[in-house]
Amino acid sequence: MSLRDYPVSLELGPHDVRIAIHTVGICGSDVHYYTHGKIGPFVVKEPMILGHEAAGTVTAVGTEVTHLKIGDRVCMEPGIPDLNSKAMRLGMYNVDPAVRFWATPPVNGCLTPEVVHPAAFTFKLPDNVSFAEGAMVEPLAVGIQAALKAGIKPGDTAVVMGAGPIGMITALSALAGGCSRVIVSDVAQPKLDIIGKYPGVETVNVRNTKLLDYVRATTEGWGADIVFEASGAAPAVLDVANVVAPGGTCIMVGMPVDPVPVDIVGLQAKEATLRTIFRYANVYDRAIALIASGKIDLKPLITETFAFRDSVAAFDRAVEARPTDVKLQIVL
């Protein structure tokens, strides 16, 4: 990885905006491309700019853009679908096979001083939402997507397996969506300590306590109404059927590196619903509104901010995967 001049098209179309990037968050996928050069079928075959969690300021607008103006502070949804595709018409553009997603080979990301982006996927930030929070809208969108797919009912008890950044954000999204309590499990106590400071969150270190025992003890043996599997770890995926309540819902958020076993009969015996998510669609407005209203506070999850000139050091820090780190960001 290096900092260098690299050609990026800044040609402005009638429906585009040009944005001066201010803050970019480092995502696990960015780190994986840095360390492994590929994620599944997406292989880095030529130089590629990383970054897809970003906020900045509009510096130019296309002739047909009416809802944004120069000087607006914005965040950007990084996946651009084919606007004429069937997936787009059905409102599930996140699964459009033709989607072009920042920092997914061969598409360049946004860790660069300026980008041009479709105005339709660019969102104005309220005055009380910082650039740092704006750059957190992208991972928050994943949590909101999971909460929406779960069909939360007021007062539900949820379990989130995995206290990584997405697991933490999913827990906060579940609380904002109406859960009365969320139980978060992980093996890293420092991460549990961070998310455990939020009201409504209970934590279980599965190195010391069996998650099933804790859930049974605190739900009178019934189980969790909703289980969000956010670790992608095979033992956790297998345990989903044990932890969920009869008639409950399981949302698969984490993405295992390889295929993992699932206890289908265990789910059937409880008539549990199993649902999946892939990124998000039509949730950016909701995510921004939840931050602006104070319903979701992401500031405690921003661990450290690096200057652009120190970007390589920031990624090397992310590679360390310190248990006390949640989100590292770079400011241009």
Buried (B, 14 or more C-beta within 10 A) or exposed (E): EEEEEEEEEBEBEEBBBBBEBBBBBBBBBBBBBBEEEEBEEBEBEEEBBBBBBBBBBBBBBBEEBEEBEEEBBBBBBBBBBBEEBEBBEEEBBBEBEEBBBBBBBEBBBBBBBBBBBBBBBBBBBEEEBBBBBBBBBBBBBBBBBBBBBBBBEEEBBBBBBBBBBBBBBBBBBBBBBBBEBBBBBBBBBEBBBBBBEBEBBBBBBBEEEEBBEBBBEBBEEEBBBBBBBBBBBBEBBBBBBBBBBEEBBBBBBBBBEEEBEBBEEBBEEBEBBBEEBEBBBBBBEBBBEBBBEEEBEBEEBBBEBBEBEBBEEBBEBBEEEBBEBBBBBBBB
